[in-house]
Amino acid sequence: MATVEVGQRVVRSATWTSGDQDGGEGHLGTVVKLKDQDPQDPIPIGWAKIRWDNGNVNNYQVGSSGSYDLALFDSAPAGVIHVGIVCDSCSVNPIAGIRWKCSDQSCPDYDLCTPCYMNDKHDLTHTFTRFTSRKETGTPVTPRFREAKTVSRGLCPGAEVCRGKDWQGDDKDGDSGTMVEICPFSERPRSGVTVCWTQSKLVTTHRVGFDGKMDLKCTTAGTGIGYYATHLPVLGKEVGLKVGDLVAITLDRETLQIMQQMDGREWLPEMGNLYGKVAKVTGINLNGNAEVNYPGKKEQPFTFNPDVLNKVPRLGKGDRVQINKDLTFVMNLQENSQNGWVDGMEKCLGMEGTVMNVDSRYNSRVRLIGLENIWSWHPCCLVLVKKNSSDDDEQGAESLGLKLDGSGHTEMLKALLSRLKTEANSSSDSDSDEGGDRDGSGQTKMLKALLSLLKTKAGSSSDSDSGEGDEESQLIKAAKRGKVERVVEILSTSPEKANVKVGGKTALHKAAAQGHLEVVQALLESGAEIDITTDDGGNTPLIYSVEGDEPAITKYLIGKGADINRGNDNGRRAIHQAAYKGLVDCARVLINHGCDVNVQDTEKDTPLHDAIMKSRLDVIELLVKVPDLDVTIPDERGFTALQFAALKDKPEAAELIARSCPQSIVVAKDDGFNILHICAVNNHVEVMKAVMAMKDHGLDVNAKESRGLTALHLAANDGYSHCIEFLMSQGADINLRGKDDHTALHILASTAGKDPSDIKDTPTLRKIRKRFRDCGVDNSAAAALCYMVLKGASIDLENVKCRTPLYYIRNAELKKTLKKIAREKTSDDMSSWEDLGEDEDVKKGRLSSNSVNVDDDDIIVKRNDGLSGTDKGSPNRIRQDSAESESGADGPAVNQKKTDKPKIEVFDLVHKIEVSDLDMGPVVGKGQFGVVHRASWRGTPVAVKKISMMGSRKDEIEKEVAIHRRACHPNIVQMMALGYQGNEAFLVMQFIEGPSLHTVIFPDRDDVKIPLDWAKQLQISCEVLQAVTFMHACYILHLDIKPANILVDSATIRPYICDLGLAHIKNRNLMSQSAVNMRGTPCFMPPEALGATEPGYRHSNKHDIWSVAGTLVELYSMKRLWGDSMNPLVLMARIYTGQMGKPDSLTAVDPKVQKILEPCFEQKPEKRPSASNLLDQFNDLI
């Protein structure tokens, strides 16, 4: 749960009902007081006092009556830190406030702080787990992708402020100022702000949250970060486990062991003996696992997966409870406890009763309504219905000898006032008596304190549904809490208020969501509109009843005429919500009453698509039984329900749909992709197996999509070995020709040549490596090629360029092995072959290559649409039989291809040094990924670039730095050495005495101006193009050419391209490709590289052509490529909507140069010229 603590920064929750007291949605406030902090101004239990940044203050519910008004925005000001946890984006250590841990299997031990999480660092499609403190287990949250954000407002940068309630400053500051930034106060993160005061111009620091103090209030709200409102914890609401909770294991031993061993947790045999025993959570470790101490065990606590622990309710005498209805569950618990199982207990299941007493093992004796027997029950057999309301007021009244008539706080207040007057009179009459209550500290003082308490509670109660506030607010609150009498009372005098909205919602919406049937009936009888919509989304009460999982209300509203198929502003109907959230009872009611199960929302998703997305199998089972269900309706991207299940790797959903609607199995998309193609391009083997297991499935395993590719071709293109093996087992034709007459072996050979590590191991491939380990088969890629030849793949078939598959294989020994297998027709029966063993390759280092791969055009640019559910493996990744490699980057590649590329050891060309060998000088440049120092190494002036290794391994950095070193060209900055210190790599490079080309074109006021005439512009152009032509001939791409990455020697005006080979390191460091993170880089990136036109795009030399052309446009126009006023977000919007066009500044370029550069901005990469072609044209201008 998000425990309430003084100093926490909060915002309104989704169930907020207090109008605009906070200043409006997104406005911030601070918890300034909790219960029992001040006897003279006590706060009721389940309430907290909030001071909003606008200065308003009030009490709000944080659990009282089951209501929660607030969400926790930031707990750092309250002193919450996660010791030992570092933010993997901004490197803050430790993380303060809420911790967000990535739950994706590809990102072990990746954490973000709240600012980084809300600013969209890391992959938005990944699921995270939220940790509100070190003493609580985590809570999973949905991926951020496509989630709406709310902008935070209040005491944020730019806010106009004045002195607040807790002001501690002096008069020198003046009475108004502007907030500068959020900062630590007294070393507590984000608990203060700095302010620049208007009159004095002083900048001072003040408390905003520190110890619950608010030195300031805002007169005009500033704007802070956007936040995901649905991801914030509800303040005071219990979720998960926390230190001090009682728990018990109620799973069987086998299930317990499986769940415990997930993600590598320790399993101890004695854990299986703990069934039913109640213990206490004593700690939460860094991974969110619960440390549990059992009574009587003095050894180390057990560490459990929190999902295996059943939280035990803390019961007390007088609590109202219900017996669990599950016979097997209850019987097992009783039999494994000292209570035992007694005949007749089965009749008690589901019954309610009162707790008579609780023993030391937390077992409860319960008196059930209508039964004479009183039995003891294990606490996990009991469900708390209502805590014993031993009313504090009644106890207080009894202690004073007061008798209440049951009318509540009002009568108590009157009685206390009367007693207080009596005490006052008595005190005045006996002032001179010895021992009199002269100081007012006796019963009179106690009465005053009780009176204050009761006034507070009475005020809170009246705020709830009567008294203070207008009748509209009272009606909304009463409806939400199910107080039908108060609802009827208000409507009897003001029936027109039945349709009044507070916060954009009516009383009917609130009652429907909370399941208060009598209130719903009263509202409709008073004239409430049954299909009235909310202001913030257009949701009807029917949709709200489904959102609240209240099937009885859903059924009642439909019976009263609610439009069952009415959608909200996003076109989502009630059945969409039931499907997406897995609310099976509501879904059943809607289906039984004839809702349209084929309806699509504005994104063309049907309810079945929604249920598949969230794996709501119960709802899918309901939907596929509806006779009118049309499973062939495509979504926005053209996927039918079954195809969508294949895309999202949902084998259980796919099996349900295929079994119930077999006609949908063979349906193909407009581009010819059937379910096998979709599975193959995404490596979703289990879905393939589920569908192919259907009798008479009708699928042709050799079917081709629109470009002539089979599922086997697609699997081979990405090296998906499991897919390849399964398709072969299903009869895929291994020698069938596809696009450009490629066979699957052609494609796999090309893929294996680019990055062997992309091809994953299987038991079959390990056997092959064991068999042929001394014949050049030293990795899984080579084994996969052998597997294909063993299965009959021809090594002699030619593609349209008359190339056999062997052409794409560099390893001469492997070629000989493949020829031998084909010639001798080695048996493909591998059942008796010995397995290599999973760990042997790791021990011998065979899974990684020690040679530099100069084919660096296999970088995948992620995108969220297209055919790939994993953003990798779109069929468009298959290019013309590695045509980019064959036709050359720009040079005569055919001759180069005939000669095997030399293997270059990583440090044959780059020195590895100790950082201490460097004599570091001043910083001469700063960038997004690090800083550049002038330095001296071995007596030579050098530039040292410090770059973060975040997201990269040392071998990856070394490999890519070695690629840089191979590009020995007069116009490329020379890479000289590499060293490491901490999490930074130190890249030692040739020092260029001069500014960047960007500074030359756009100098600041203090920069030395370098005039550029036509001759100098032409010189720079030709020399830059010479360097690019050389790189492409060496199969090296830059991927980040722009004026800032070209240095200009001040004396000679010679340009030098820098940062070559660092694009991969930067991309891994960046983690996510948002417009904000790129900081201008999109300006020089082609549209296809950002995923604007083609899914699954691979970088090619045409990327560099676009970038270098953009650089030259700025050089010749002396203007920004897309204009001075182009906002990066607007540019991104133009790119993603296909409205990019040609750069604005191209028209300002000399016509001769414009004619050369214009083709470089063609939307289709293949239409752009090569670097050598551009160089020839510029040479003609000399």
Buried (B, 14 or more C-beta within 10 A) or exposed (E): BBBBBBBBBBBBBEBBBBBBBBBEBBBBBBBBBBBEEEEEEBBBEBBBBBBBBBBBBBBBBBBBEEBBBBBBBBBBBBBBBBEEBBBBBBEBBBBBBBBBBBBBEEBEEBBBBBBBBBBBBBBBBBEBBBBBBBBBBBBEBEBBEEEEBBEBBBBBBBBBBBBBEBBEBEEEBBEBBBBBEBBBBEEBBBBBBBBBBBEEEBBBBBBBBBBBBBBBBBEEBBBBBBBBBEBBBBBBBBBBBBBEBBBBBBBEBEEBBEBBEEEEBEEEEEBBEBBBBBBBBBBBEBBBBBBBBBEEBEEEBBBBBBBBBBBBBBBBEBBBBBBBEEEEBBBBBBEBBEBEBEEEBEEBBEBBBBBEBBEEBBBBBBEBEEBEEEBBBBBBBBBBEEEEEEEBBBEBBEEBEBEBEEEBBEBBBEBBEEBBEEBBEEBEEEEEEEEBBEEEEEBBEBBBBBBBBBBBBBBBBBBBBBEEBEBBBBBBBBBBBBBBEBBBBBBEEBBEBBBBBBBEBBBBBBBBBBBBBBBBBBBBEBEBBBBBBBEEEBBBBBBBBBBBBBBBBBBBBBEEEBBBEBBBEEBBBBBBBBBBBBBBBBBBBBBEEEBBBBBBBEEBBBBBBBBBBBBBBBBBBBBBEBEEBBBBBBBEBBBBBBBBBBBBBBBBBBBBBBBBBBEBBBBBBEEBBBBBBBBBBBBBBBBBBBBBEBEEBEBEBBBBBEBBBBBBBBBBBBBBBBBBBBBBEBEBBBEBBBBBBBBBBBBBBBBBBBBBEBBBBBEBBBBBBBBBBEBBBBBBBBBBBBBBBBBBBBBEBBBEBEBBBBBBBBBEBBBEBBBEBBEEEBEEEBEEBEEBEEEBBEEEEBEEBEBBBBBBBBBBBBBBEBBBBBBBBBBBBBBBBBBBBBBBBBBEBEEBBEEEBEEBEBBEBBBEBEBEBBBBBEEBBEBEBBBBBBBBBEEEEBBBBBBBBBBBEEEBBBBBBBBBBBBEBEBBBBBBBBBBEEEBBBBBBBBBEBBBBBBBBBEEEEEEEBEBEEEBBBBBBBBBBBBBBBBBBBBBBBBBBBBBBBBBEBEEBBBBBBBBBBBBBBBBBBBBBBBEBBEBBBBBBBBBBBBBBBBBBBBBBBBBBBBBBBBBBBBBBBBBBBEEEBEBEEBBEBBBEEEBEBBBBBEEBEEEBBEBBBBBBBBEBEEBBBBBBBBBBBEEEE
